[in-house]
Amino acid sequence: MVSFGIFSLSVCLNHILCNDFCVADLSPSAPRVNGFPCKDRANVTSKDFLFTDFRTAGNVSVTGTNAYPSFGTVLEYPALNTLGITHVRLDFGIGGVVPPHTHPFASETLFVVKGSIYTGFISFDGVLYAETLQQGDIYIFPKGTLHFQINVGTGPAISFNSLNSQAPGFLVAANQLLLSNIPAAVLESSLGISKAKDLNLLEASVPPFWG
């Protein structure tokens, strides 16, 4: 037996800690750990590693912002389990917007598949870094930063986004601020709103899809 610190070659050979993959077992009876337990390796096939959901465009008309995210998380794509990856397809109608949001547990890259997208993030010292991207361009959003996307082209746009966590988190700024039961007095003072009816108008205007 060859030792590697506190681990050993025998541990890896027994497929206890050193699996190259761990296709998630999403069945209700499977025990829950940090992530999902592994599907029995004997039942894994090449189809487990194939994901085809991004072949179909998302319905941008249902979100209230004319943009739609199609997710490829471990729940839709169990082969991602333990690999630290999440994928997203973003479809944009003309003028479509993905609202400002954060992923507290992941950095993200955006690759423009089609169209022209203005995108950017706010750094921790309050600086906006933003560019207009064309087909084939990539932009990166550092972990935890507030970022957004808007289609600034004359037709539909598509991007393919990757995040370096299977559970990146998705926190929409407007929902957190306006729909999380923060006392009205706090919001009125923080936003410079003098009348509660103005606050009510803002709350009612938040697109529910992105909650």
N, C-alpha and C positions, 0 to 999 in steps of 0.2 A: 504494500500500500504506500503510495506517494503522498506526503502531507503538503498542504498549501496553507500555512498558518493554522487556523482553527478548523479549516475544512479539510477534506481528503478526497482523493480520486474516487474512492468507493462511494462517497455520497453522490457525486455527479453521475457515476455509472448506474446508480440505483434510481436516477431521475427524481430525486427528492428536491434538490435546490437548484440544479443547473440545467433545467429544461431550456431548449432553444425556443420553444413556444408553449403556450398554455391556452388553447382555445377555451373560451369561457363556457362553463356549464350554467346556463340560465334557468334551469328547472327549479321550481319552487322548493323542492326538497333538498337541493344542494346546500351544504353548509356555507355560510358567509364568512369570508376572511377579509384581508386587506386587498380588495379587488374581488374577483370571482374565482371559485375553484376550477380546476382543470377538467375539461372533458376527458373521458377515458381515451387514452392515446390510440387504443385499438379501434376506436370508432371515428377517428379523425380521417378525413379525406381531403383531396385537393380542393374540393368545392368549399371547404371551410375557409380557405384563404382568398376566395373570390368574392368581391363586393360589386354588385351591379346597380345599386339604387341610384347612382348618380347619372345613369343614362337618361333619366326622366327629369325634365325641368320642374322646379317648384312653382306652385300657383301664387304668383306675386299679388294677386287681387285680394287675398284673404288676410293680409297682415296689417293693412292700414298705412303702410309706408312704401308700397309698390316694390318690395324686395322680399325674398323668401330664402331662409336657410334650410338646406337639407343636410342632416347630420349623419356622420359615419362614426358613431361612438361605439364603445364596446357592446352596448345594448343592441345596436343594429348590426354590428360587425364583430362577433365574438372573438375572432382571431387576433384582434388588437389587445386582448387581455394581457396584462403585465408588460407590454412592449412600450408603454409611454407615448402613445400616439392617438390623436383624434383627427378626423378629416371632416371638412364641411364644404358643400357646394353652395355658393351664393348666386341666386338668380335675381337680376334687376330689370324691372321695366324702366321706361324712360323717366328719369328723375328719381328713381328708386333709392331709398335710404336704408341702411342698417344703422340703427340709432347708436349713439355713444354708449359703450359698455366696456366691461373689464373681464379678464379671465385671471382670477387671483392665483391660480396654480400653474399657469403655462404661458410661454411665449408663443407667438403665432406668426406664420408667414402667409401672405396673400399672393397668389399667382393669377394674373389676368388671362383668362382663356379667350374672352371675347369682349370687345367694346373698350370704353374709356372710363376709368374709375378714379375719382378724387378720394384719397384716403390719408389718414394720418393718426398720430397719437399725441397725447399730452405727457411730457416727461414729468418726473417727480418734482422738478423745480419750476413747473408751470409753463414750459415752452412747447408750442405747437410745432411738430415736425410733420409736414404733409406734402404730398406730391400728386400730380395727375399722372396716372399710369395708363399705358397702352397695352394692347395684346402682347403677351410674352414677358411683361415686366413683373418683378417681384418686389414686395415691400415687407418689412418685418415690424412687428409690434412687441416690444420687450414685455416681459412678464409683469402682469398687474397694471399696465398702463391703460388709461382711458383712450379708446380708439373708435373709429367710425368709418363708414364707406358711403359714397353717393355716386350714382351713375351720372356722369356729365356728358355722355355721348348723345348721339342722335337716334340711337336704336337700343335694343336690349343689350345687357352685359352679363357676363358670367365670370366668376372667380372660383378658384380652388384653393382652399385654406387648410393648413396643417398646424396642429398644436402639439407641443411636446409633453402631453399628459393624457392619460385615458379618462381623467376626470378634471378637466381644466377649470370648471366653474363658468357661469355665464350670468353676469350681474349688469342689468340695464340701468343706466344712471337715472333716467326719469322715473322708473318704477321704484328704485330704491329711495329716491328723494321724496316722491309725491305719494306713493301708495304703500308706505311702510308704517303708517300710524305715528310718524314724527309729529309732535304737538304743533298745531297750527301757528301758535305764537312763535315757535322757533323758526318755522319756514317763512312766516311773514317778515320777521326781522332779518333773517339771513338773505332773503331774496329782494328785500326792499318793497315788499307788498304791504299796502296799508289797509286793504279791505279783504275780509275773508272770502267775499264772492269772487275776487280775482284768483285766489288760491283754489277755490272750488272749480273754476273754469279750467285752470291748468290740470287739475287732477282728472277732470272729465275728458280732457283732450289726449291723455296718454293712450296710445294704441294697445289694446288688451293682449294682442298676440304675443308681444315681446315680453310679457310677464313671466 
